[in-house]
Amino acid sequence: MQSDLSSKLHVGIIMDGNGRWATRRGLSRLRGHEAGVEAIRRVVEAAPSQGIGTLTLYAFSSDNWRRPKVEVTALMGLLRFYLANEVQALVRNGVRLTVIGRRDRLPNGIAAAIARAEAETADGDALHLRIAIDYSARDAILNAATQVAGFDKLTRETFSELVTGEQNLRDVDLIIRTSGEKRLSDFLLWEGAYAELHFTDRMWPEFDMDDLAEALASFHRRERRFGGLQPVALEDVPSL
Ligand code: FPP
């Protein structure tokens, strides 16, 4: 099942601009994050028809703990709400959900809710949705490095499994960041080694199917050579 999905595109999204979208409208930042959840719904629903097999969404970085407590609490509340209310729709749409990042610092009950949602959606074969929570790509790489002592010969494949927690995870083909910011912010630094980057001025709460289609159209116009001289077709993209 996973190998089918790994023949389709892996897209990562840095969902930025919730706060600015809200404050420009005289709304609270929380309202921006709520609208961000609606954008997640739209994109998850549209992804399979756009040729996406794996979608990794950056919901909460390990550095986001630095935000005011009231905002962190609101984001954790939204996450709790999403896990409690979205799983049925995910199952109905054939979406397998997994969460990447640390779980030991999340508020009470969230780690258990994540484990339940992962178990309930485990058979999804239309889309693998990965949500990054308390996530730092550097920490993921560092954690993998701490586990390698016993290996005789460490291959990229083995190390990749330690970094990503998955077998045969496809490298990220495309990273999209909304809100006009142009940086990676510690997102998918290992998996995104050859990712194409797409930056758009749209704020995350207003991101819709047309924006996703435009990002993919731009991606498909790119020539990817992976260090060689010839363009590489999507079906021939090298793994690691
Ligand atoms: C960036 O906007 C967005 C975040 C830090 C959080 C993303 C979270 C969601 C879309 C909703 C919660 C997710 C789930 C899975 C329930 P920002 O606040 O940095 O915006 P700004 O740069 O305009 O201030």
Boltz pocket constraint, residues with backbone or C-beta under 6 A from the ligand:
constraints:
  - pocket:
      binder: B
      contacts: [[A, 15], [A, 16], [A, 17], [A, 18], [A, 19], [A, 20], [A, 21], [A, 32], [A, 33], [A, 34], [A, 36], [A, 37], [A, 40], [A, 58], [A, 59], [A, 60], [A, 64], [A, 75], [A, 78], [A, 79], [A, 80], [A, 82], [A, 131], [A, 179], [A, 204]]
      max_distance: 6.0
